[in-house]
């Protein structure tokens, strides 16, 4: 009797232990609850549109609800600060722009509630948004070579408008000065729209603008496109050569967005998220919505994204120091 009971117990334990890996896997299945993604810009902005374009595909792939929360302010520090402080379990993510990860630390590190390197885990790049250097028709500037010649002949007579201190458009303007060996005055506006208005009216001769805000003005002949800031030609302005092809060696400056998680998030969760978002970035409907912004999908591995953040931070850190750029 006791022998049969013991044999029964043994058989039961064998069954239990054989099922244990599946029980543990089920208990640790990811994701088993909604995933929140914090966007550091208001609804309707480029980052918001990009993540909402990817949302349905990622939700279907992961078989889980994706909740988007807009938490703007302080150049992205508030939203990404919340991500950095969240539990590293894959249920709180953030869409970070170039500024908060690679520019803010060099402009005003003391104001940042987190360390972009130590407190965040890169998941994937999402999208890149190149800029375009434009000239007003009143300026008479016909090309990059023409601009550089005029800037050297009258160093105090020309200026470039951009979308605000510390923005990617500001740094693009500063990079132009550095690469071209000129000293154009950089004029900060509160966003792209007022800079567009002033260059269109001829109040300033030049501006660095995002492509959606300027494409129609360029196509209508109201602004002269001198060059795009990407390393290669862009689909939205195929006839406009990159600045890098016009004597400004290795010129490249783009706005970009990427997905990050709290540091300490398990590698297998990072891998799951990376696979889901990379898949979404190849979805035709999502790509179409992203390209309407003048942006290009830019999926990457998590390791490649981490290396990119490091190289961009070093690049802009050097420029900020050399150009003496200060936080407002």
C-alpha positions as CSV (number, residue, x, y, z in Angstrom):
1,X,0.0,0.0,0.0
2,X,2.7,2.4,1.0
3,X,4.7,1.4,-2.0
4,X,1.8,2.1,-4.3
5,X,1.2,5.5,-2.6
6,X,4.9,6.3,-2.9
7,X,4.9,5.3,-6.6
8,X,1.9,7.5,-7.1
9,X,3.6,10.5,-5.5
10,X,6.7,9.9,-7.6
11,X,4.6,9.8,-10.8
12,X,2.9,13.0,-9.7
13,X,6.2,14.7,-9.1
14,X,7.5,13.6,-12.4
15,X,4.5,15.1,-14.1
16,X,4.8,18.4,-12.1
17,X,8.5,18.8,-12.8
18,X,8.0,18.0,-16.5
19,X,5.4,20.8,-16.7
20,X,7.4,23.2,-14.5
21,X,9.2,25.0,-17.4
22,X,5.8,25.6,-19.1
23,X,4.4,26.9,-15.9
24,X,7.3,29.3,-15.3
25,X,7.1,30.4,-18.9
26,X,3.4,31.2,-18.6
27,X,4.0,33.0,-15.3
28,X,6.7,35.1,-16.9
29,X,5.0,35.6,-20.3
30,X,5.6,39.0,-21.7
31,X,3.6,41.0,-22.2
32,X,0.7,40.0,-20.0
33,X,-0.7,43.5,-19.4
34,X,-1.0,46.7,-21.4
35,X,2.3,48.5,-22.3
36,X,2.5,52.3,-21.8
37,X,4.5,54.4,-24.2
38,X,5.3,57.9,-23.0
39,X,5.8,60.5,-25.8
40,X,7.7,63.6,-24.9
41,X,5.8,65.9,-27.2
42,X,2.1,67.0,-27.4
43,X,-0.4,65.1,-29.5
44,X,-0.1,65.7,-33.2
45,X,3.6,66.3,-33.2
46,X,6.0,64.2,-35.3
47,X,7.0,61.8,-32.5
48,X,3.3,61.3,-31.6
49,X,2.4,60.6,-35.3
50,X,5.2,58.1,-35.7
51,X,4.4,56.1,-32.6
52,X,0.6,56.1,-33.4
53,X,1.4,54.8,-36.9
54,X,3.3,51.9,-35.4
55,X,0.8,51.3,-32.5
56,X,-1.7,48.9,-34.2
57,X,1.0,46.7,-35.7
58,X,2.9,46.4,-32.5
59,X,-0.3,45.7,-30.6
60,X,-1.2,42.9,-33.0
61,X,2.3,41.4,-32.9
62,X,2.5,41.4,-29.1
63,X,-1.2,40.6,-28.7
64,X,-1.5,43.3,-26.1
65,X,-2.9,46.9,-25.7
66,X,-0.5,49.7,-26.3
67,X,-1.4,52.9,-24.4
68,X,0.2,56.2,-25.5
69,X,0.6,59.0,-23.0
70,X,1.8,62.4,-24.0
71,X,4.0,64.0,-21.3
72,X,5.7,67.1,-22.8
73,X,7.9,69.7,-21.2
74,X,11.5,70.6,-20.4
75,X,12.9,69.5,-23.7
76,X,11.8,65.9,-23.1
77,X,13.3,65.7,-19.6
78,X,9.9,65.2,-17.9
79,X,8.7,62.4,-20.1
80,X,11.9,60.4,-20.3
81,X,12.6,61.1,-16.7
82,X,9.4,59.2,-15.9
83,X,10.5,56.3,-18.1
84,X,13.9,56.2,-16.3
85,X,12.2,56.0,-12.9
86,X,9.7,53.3,-14.0
87,X,10.0,49.6,-13.1
88,X,12.3,47.8,-15.6
89,X,9.7,45.3,-16.6
90,X,8.9,46.3,-20.2
91,X,5.6,47.9,-19.4
92,X,6.7,51.6,-19.5
93,X,8.6,52.8,-22.5
94,X,9.4,56.2,-24.0
95,X,9.8,57.8,-27.4
96,X,12.9,60.0,-27.1
97,X,14.1,62.6,-29.6
98,X,17.7,63.3,-30.3
99,X,17.7,66.4,-28.1
100,X,17.0,64.7,-24.8
101,X,19.5,61.8,-25.3
102,X,22.4,63.6,-27.0
103,X,22.0,67.4,-26.7
104,X,20.5,68.2,-23.3
105,X,23.3,66.5,-21.4
106,X,25.8,68.9,-22.9
107,X,23.6,72.0,-22.6
108,X,22.2,71.7,-19.1
109,X,23.1,68.4,-17.4
110,X,22.2,69.8,-14.0
111,X,18.6,70.2,-15.0
112,X,18.2,66.5,-16.1
113,X,16.6,64.2,-13.6
114,X,18.3,61.1,-15.2
115,X,21.4,60.0,-17.0
116,X,20.6,59.0,-20.6
117,X,23.4,56.3,-20.6
118,X,23.0,54.8,-17.1
119,X,19.2,55.1,-16.6
120,X,17.9,54.0,-20.0
121,X,18.0,50.9,-22.2
122,X,17.8,51.6,-26.0
123,X,15.3,49.4,-27.9
124,X,15.4,50.7,-31.5
125,X,15.6,53.7,-33.7
126,X,12.2,54.6,-35.1
127,X,12.5,57.4,-37.6
128,X,14.8,60.1,-39.0
129,X,13.8,63.5,-40.2
130,X,16.3,65.5,-42.3
131,X,16.3,69.3,-42.6
132,X,16.8,71.6,-45.5
133,X,18.8,74.8,-45.7
134,X,16.7,77.4,-47.6
135,X,17.3,80.9,-48.9
136,X,14.8,83.7,-49.4
137,X,14.3,84.8,-53.0
138,X,15.2,88.3,-51.9
139,X,18.6,87.2,-50.8
140,X,19.8,86.4,-54.3
141,X,21.7,83.3,-53.0
142,X,21.6,80.6,-55.6
143,X,23.8,77.8,-54.2
144,X,25.9,76.7,-51.2
145,X,29.0,77.8,-53.0
146,X,27.5,81.2,-53.6
147,X,26.4,81.4,-49.9
148,X,29.9,80.5,-48.6
149,X,31.5,83.1,-50.9
150,X,29.2,85.8,-49.8
151,X,29.6,84.8,-46.1
152,X,33.4,85.1,-46.4
153,X,33.1,88.4,-48.2
154,X,30.7,90.0,-45.7
155,X,31.0,87.8,-42.5
156,X,28.6,90.0,-40.5
157,X,26.0,90.4,-43.2
158,X,24.2,87.1,-43.2
159,X,22.1,85.1,-40.7
160,X,20.3,81.8,-40.4
161,X,17.0,81.4,-38.7
162,X,16.3,78.1,-36.9
163,X,13.6,76.5,-34.7
164,X,15.0,77.3,-31.2
165,X,18.0,77.2,-29.0
166,X,19.4,73.6,-28.6
167,X,17.1,72.1,-31.2
168,X,18.4,69.9,-34.0
169,X,17.9,72.8,-36.4
170,X,20.0,75.1,-34.3
171,X,22.8,72.5,-34.2
172,X,22.5,72.0,-37.9
173,X,23.0,75.7,-38.4
174,X,26.1,75.7,-36.1
175,X,27.4,72.6,-38.0
176,X,27.1,74.5,-41.3
177,X,29.2,77.3,-39.9
178,X,31.8,74.9,-38.7
179,X,32.0,72.8,-41.9
180,X,31.9,75.8,-44.2
181,X,34.4,77.9,-42.1
182,X,32.0,80.9,-41.9
183,X,30.4,82.8,-39.1
184,X,26.8,83.3,-40.0
185,X,24.7,84.7,-37.2
186,X,22.3,82.1,-35.8
187,X,18.8,83.5,-34.9
188,X,16.5,81.4,-32.7
189,X,12.8,81.4,-33.3
190,X,10.1,79.7,-31.2
191,X,9.5,76.9,-33.7
192,X,9.7,76.3,-37.4
193,X,6.6,78.3,-38.4
194,X,7.9,81.8,-37.4
195,X,11.3,81.1,-39.0
196,X,9.5,80.1,-42.2
197,X,7.4,83.3,-42.2
198,X,10.5,85.5,-41.8
199,X,12.6,83.8,-44.4
200,X,9.7,83.8,-46.8
201,X,9.2,87.6,-46.3
202,X,12.9,88.2,-46.7
203,X,13.4,89.5,-43.1
204,X,16.2,86.9,-42.8
205,X,18.1,85.5,-45.8
206,X,18.4,81.9,-44.7
207,X,16.8,79.3,-42.5
208,X,17.1,75.6,-41.6
209,X,13.7,74.2,-41.7
210,X,12.0,70.8,-41.5
211,X,10.9,69.4,-44.9
212,X,7.1,69.3,-44.3
213,X,7.1,72.9,-43.4
214,X,9.0,74.0,-46.4
215,X,8.4,71.5,-49.2
216,X,5.4,73.3,-50.8
217,X,7.2,76.7,-50.6
218,X,10.2,75.2,-52.3
219,X,8.1,73.5,-55.0
220,X,6.2,76.7,-55.6
221,X,9.5,78.6,-56.1
222,X,9.0,80.8,-53.1
223,X,12.1,79.5,-51.3
224,X,15.3,78.3,-52.7
225,X,16.5,75.0,-51.4
226,X,20.3,75.0,-51.1
227,X,20.8,71.5,-49.6
228,X,19.4,68.8,-47.4
229,X,21.2,67.9,-44.1
230,X,21.0,64.1,-44.6
231,X,24.0,62.2,-45.9
232,X,22.0,61.1,-49.0
233,X,19.2,62.6,-51.1
234,X,15.7,62.4,-49.6
235,X,12.6,61.2,-51.3
236,X,10.6,64.3,-50.5
237,X,13.1,66.6,-52.2
238,X,14.9,64.3,-54.7
239,X,16.4,67.2,-56.8
240,X,18.0,68.9,-53.8
241,X,21.6,67.6,-53.2
242,X,22.9,67.0,-49.7
243,X,25.2,69.6,-48.2
244,X,27.8,66.8,-47.9
245,X,27.9,66.7,-51.8
246,X,28.6,70.4,-52.0
247,X,32.0,70.7,-50.4
248,X,30.9,70.2,-46.7
249,X,32.7,66.9,-46.1
250,X,30.8,64.4,-44.0
251,X,28.0,66.8,-43.2
252,X,25.1,64.9,-41.7
253,X,22.5,66.2,-39.2
254,X,19.0,64.7,-38.8
255,X,16.3,64.8,-36.3
256,X,15.4,61.4,-35.0
257,X,13.2,59.5,-32.6
258,X,13.9,56.2,-30.8
259,X,12.3,53.9,-28.3
260,X,13.9,53.4,-24.8
261,X,13.1,51.4,-21.7
262,X,14.3,51.8,-18.1
263,X,17.8,50.5,-17.5
264,X,17.8,47.0,-16.1
265,X,14.9,45.8,-18.4
266,X,15.7,42.1,-19.1
267,X,17.5,41.5,-22.4
268,X,14.8,39.0,-23.6
269,X,12.1,41.7,-23.1
270,X,14.3,44.2,-25.0
271,X,14.6,41.6,-27.8
272,X,10.9,41.0,-27.9
273,X,10.1,44.8,-28.2
274,X,12.8,45.3,-30.8
275,X,11.4,42.5,-33.0
276,X,7.9,43.9,-32.7
277,X,8.8,47.5,-33.5
278,X,11.2,46.5,-36.3
279,X,8.4,44.5,-37.9
280,X,6.0,47.5,-37.5
281,X,8.5,49.8,-39.2
282,X,8.3,47.6,-42.3
283,X,4.5,47.7,-42.5
284,X,3.4,49.6,-45.7
285,X,0.6,51.5,-44.0
286,X,2.9,52.7,-41.2
287,X,5.6,53.6,-43.6
288,X,3.2,55.8,-45.6
289,X,2.1,57.7,-42.5
290,X,5.7,58.2,-41.4
291,X,6.8,59.5,-44.8
292,X,4.0,62.1,-44.9
293,X,6.0,63.8,-42.2
294,X,9.1,64.0,-44.4
295,X,10.6,61.2,-42.2
296,X,12.1,57.9,-43.0
297,X,11.6,54.7,-40.9
298,X,15.0,53.8,-39.4
299,X,14.7,50.4,-37.6
300,X,17.9,49.1,-35.8
301,X,19.1,46.6,-33.3
302,X,19.2,47.7,-29.7
303,X,23.0,47.5,-29.8
304,X,23.2,49.6,-32.9
305,X,20.9,52.2,-31.4
306,X,23.1,52.4,-28.3
307,X,26.2,52.9,-30.4
308,X,24.4,55.6,-32.5
309,X,23.4,57.5,-29.3
310,X,27.0,57.4,-28.1
311,X,28.4,58.7,-31.4
312,X,25.7,61.4,-31.7
313,X,26.3,62.6,-28.1
314,X,30.0,62.9,-28.7
315,X,29.5,64.7,-32.0
316,X,27.1,67.3,-30.7
317,X,29.0,67.6,-27.4
318,X,32.1,68.7,-29.3
319,X,30.1,71.1,-31.5
320,X,28.4,72.7,-28.5
321,X,31.7,73.2,-26.7
322,X,33.5,74.6,-29.8
323,X,30.6,76.9,-30.8
324,X,30.0,78.1,-27.3
325,X,26.3,77.2,-27.4
326,X,24.6,77.7,-24.1
327,X,21.2,76.7,-22.7
328,X,18.5,79.4,-22.6
